[in-house]
């Protein structure tokens, strides 16, 4: 089982972090297990949608978890302030619920609008082909009790020294996907409008000890 975490950038010129968490035992030519399943990760940084979609096709993950809004509020057709749909508001139900754990920016902020529309477009490309979920790495880290992200992750995974901040957030997204697949998660919002998954609590980390 492979889970892909994506820390999506709003602009294609900015780096998007990718993590593939491999939960299958690799085996050598003699059929012997080489790597514990929960310890193997692949990290990279990509930019364009074409690069991201190509990597997804190569990996063929069981689950993709993305740090970006993948849907709009149910009353909105776009995020333009002069559109009639603007009365639909700046938040989905999932954002209203996640604010109990900390602040999140409205979808209509300039940077967030760009990221949301890119996320929605990517979700359209992937829908029906892959199991796709949305998460919020900053909140994931808080739920897991992480205060020094790279150092905390190194208690559970081998993190290359050159790993950048976007790849670290992608690891959190992939870990959240692992907890989702193992029924240790919360799902905020509603399916009609779009949900956000988070770890249930710090006890989820026992699964990767």
C-alpha positions as CSV (number, residue, x, y, z in Angstrom):
1,X,0.0,0.0,0.0
2,X,1.4,3.4,-1.0
3,X,0.0,6.7,0.3
4,X,0.9,10.0,-1.4
5,X,0.9,13.2,0.5
6,X,1.0,16.5,-1.5
7,X,1.8,19.9,-0.1
8,X,0.4,21.8,-3.0
9,X,1.7,25.3,-3.9
10,X,-0.7,28.0,-5.2
11,X,1.6,29.0,-8.0
12,X,3.3,26.6,-10.4
13,X,6.5,28.6,-9.9
14,X,6.6,27.7,-6.3
15,X,7.6,24.3,-4.9
16,X,5.1,21.5,-4.2
17,X,6.3,18.9,-1.7
18,X,5.6,15.2,-2.5
19,X,5.8,12.3,-0.1
20,X,5.1,8.7,-0.9
21,X,4.7,6.5,2.2
22,X,5.2,2.9,1.2
23,X,3.5,0.4,3.5
24,X,4.5,-2.7,1.5
25,X,7.6,-4.6,2.6
26,X,10.3,-4.3,-0.1
27,X,12.0,-7.7,-0.8
28,X,15.4,-8.6,-2.1
29,X,16.1,-11.1,-4.9
30,X,15.8,-13.9,-2.3
31,X,12.3,-12.8,-1.2
32,X,13.5,-11.5,2.2
33,X,11.9,-8.4,3.7
34,X,14.3,-5.4,3.5
35,X,12.5,-2.4,4.9
36,X,9.8,-2.2,7.6
37,X,6.6,-1.0,5.8
38,X,6.0,2.0,7.9
39,X,9.5,3.2,7.6
40,X,10.0,3.7,3.9
41,X,9.3,7.1,2.4
42,X,10.1,8.8,-0.9
43,X,10.4,12.6,-1.1
44,X,10.6,15.0,-4.0
45,X,9.7,18.6,-4.9
46,X,7.7,19.3,-8.1
47,X,6.2,22.3,-9.7
48,X,3.7,21.9,-12.6
49,X,0.5,20.0,-12.6
50,X,1.9,17.9,-15.4
51,X,4.8,16.8,-13.2
52,X,2.5,16.1,-10.3
53,X,0.1,14.0,-12.4
54,X,3.0,12.1,-14.0
55,X,4.3,11.2,-10.6
56,X,0.9,10.1,-9.4
57,X,0.6,7.9,-12.5
58,X,4.0,6.4,-11.9
59,X,3.3,5.6,-8.2
60,X,-0.4,4.6,-8.6
61,X,-1.1,5.3,-4.9
62,X,-3.8,3.7,-2.9
63,X,-4.7,7.1,-1.4
64,X,-3.7,10.7,-2.2
65,X,-4.0,13.3,0.6
66,X,-3.6,16.9,-0.4
67,X,-2.9,20.1,1.6
68,X,-5.3,22.3,-0.4
69,X,-9.0,22.9,-0.6
70,X,-10.4,20.5,-3.2
71,X,-13.9,21.9,-3.4
72,X,-15.8,25.2,-3.1
73,X,-18.5,26.2,-0.6
74,X,-21.8,24.5,-1.8
75,X,-23.4,27.8,-2.7
76,X,-20.4,29.0,-4.8
77,X,-19.6,28.5,-8.4
78,X,-16.3,30.4,-8.1
79,X,-14.4,32.7,-5.7
80,X,-14.8,36.0,-7.5
81,X,-16.0,38.7,-5.2
82,X,-18.2,40.3,-8.0
83,X,-20.1,37.1,-8.8
84,X,-23.6,36.5,-7.5
85,X,-22.4,33.4,-5.8
86,X,-20.3,35.5,-3.4
87,X,-23.2,35.5,-0.9
88,X,-22.3,31.8,-0.4
89,X,-19.6,32.9,2.0
90,X,-15.9,32.4,2.5
91,X,-15.8,29.0,4.3
92,X,-17.1,25.5,3.9
93,X,-18.5,23.6,6.8
94,X,-15.2,21.7,7.2
95,X,-13.4,25.0,7.7
96,X,-15.9,26.2,10.3
97,X,-15.3,22.9,12.2
98,X,-11.5,22.9,11.9
99,X,-11.3,26.4,13.4
100,X,-11.8,24.8,16.9
101,X,-8.2,23.6,16.5
102,X,-6.8,26.9,15.3
103,X,-7.3,29.7,12.7
104,X,-7.6,29.0,8.9
105,X,-7.6,31.6,6.1
106,X,-10.7,32.2,4.1
107,X,-10.8,30.7,0.6
108,X,-11.2,34.2,-0.8
109,X,-7.9,35.6,0.3
110,X,-5.7,36.1,-2.8
111,X,-3.2,33.4,-2.1
112,X,-5.8,31.0,-0.8
113,X,-8.0,31.6,-3.8
114,X,-5.2,30.7,-6.2
115,X,-4.4,27.6,-4.2
116,X,-8.0,26.5,-3.9
117,X,-8.7,26.8,-7.6
118,X,-5.5,24.8,-8.4
119,X,-6.6,22.2,-5.8
120,X,-10.1,22.0,-7.3
121,X,-8.7,21.6,-10.8
122,X,-6.3,18.8,-9.7
123,X,-9.2,17.1,-7.9
124,X,-11.2,17.2,-11.1
125,X,-8.3,15.5,-12.9
126,X,-8.0,12.8,-10.3
127,X,-11.6,12.2,-9.3
128,X,-12.8,8.7,-10.2
129,X,-9.3,7.4,-10.7
130,X,-7.9,7.6,-7.2
131,X,-9.1,7.8,-3.6
132,X,-8.5,11.5,-2.8
133,X,-8.7,13.3,0.6
134,X,-7.9,16.8,1.8
135,X,-6.0,17.6,5.0
136,X,-4.4,20.6,6.8
137,X,-0.8,19.7,7.8
138,X,-0.5,22.5,10.4
139,X,-3.5,21.1,12.3
140,X,-2.3,17.5,11.8
141,X,1.0,18.5,13.5
142,X,-0.9,20.1,16.4
143,X,-3.1,17.0,16.8
144,X,0.0,14.8,17.0
145,X,1.7,17.0,19.5
146,X,4.5,18.0,17.2
147,X,6.4,21.2,18.2
148,X,9.6,20.7,16.2
149,X,8.4,19.1,13.0
150,X,11.5,17.6,11.5
151,X,12.8,16.4,14.9
152,X,9.4,15.0,15.8
153,X,9.1,13.1,12.5
154,X,12.6,11.6,12.9
155,X,11.2,9.7,15.9
156,X,9.1,7.7,13.5
157,X,10.7,7.9,10.0
158,X,14.2,8.3,8.5
159,X,14.1,11.9,7.2
160,X,16.9,12.9,4.7
161,X,18.9,15.9,6.0
162,X,18.1,18.0,2.8
163,X,14.3,17.6,3.2
164,X,12.6,21.0,2.8
165,X,9.5,22.4,4.6
166,X,7.2,21.5,1.7
167,X,8.3,17.9,1.8
168,X,7.8,17.8,5.6
169,X,4.2,19.0,5.2
170,X,3.7,16.4,2.5
171,X,4.9,13.7,5.1
172,X,2.3,15.0,7.5
173,X,-0.3,14.7,4.8
174,X,0.8,11.1,4.0
175,X,0.8,10.1,7.7
176,X,-2.7,11.5,8.1
177,X,-3.6,9.2,5.1
178,X,-2.1,6.3,6.9
179,X,-4.2,7.0,10.0
180,X,-7.2,7.3,7.8
181,X,-6.6,3.9,6.2
182,X,-6.2,2.5,9.7
183,X,-9.4,4.0,11.1
184,X,-7.7,6.5,13.4
185,X,-9.0,9.8,12.1
186,X,-11.6,12.5,12.3
187,X,-13.4,13.7,9.2
188,X,-14.7,17.3,9.3
189,X,-17.5,18.8,7.2
190,X,-19.8,16.8,4.9
191,X,-19.3,14.7,1.8
192,X,-21.5,16.9,-0.4
193,X,-19.4,19.9,0.1
194,X,-16.0,18.4,0.9
195,X,-14.3,17.1,4.0
196,X,-11.0,17.5,5.8
197,X,-9.3,14.5,7.5
198,X,-7.2,14.8,10.7
199,X,-5.6,12.2,13.1
200,X,-8.0,11.3,15.9
201,X,-5.3,12.1,18.5
202,X,-1.7,11.5,19.5
203,X,-2.4,7.8,20.1
204,X,-2.5,7.3,16.3
205,X,1.3,7.5,16.4
206,X,1.5,4.1,18.2
207,X,0.8,2.6,14.7
208,X,4.1,3.8,13.4
209,X,6.3,3.1,16.4
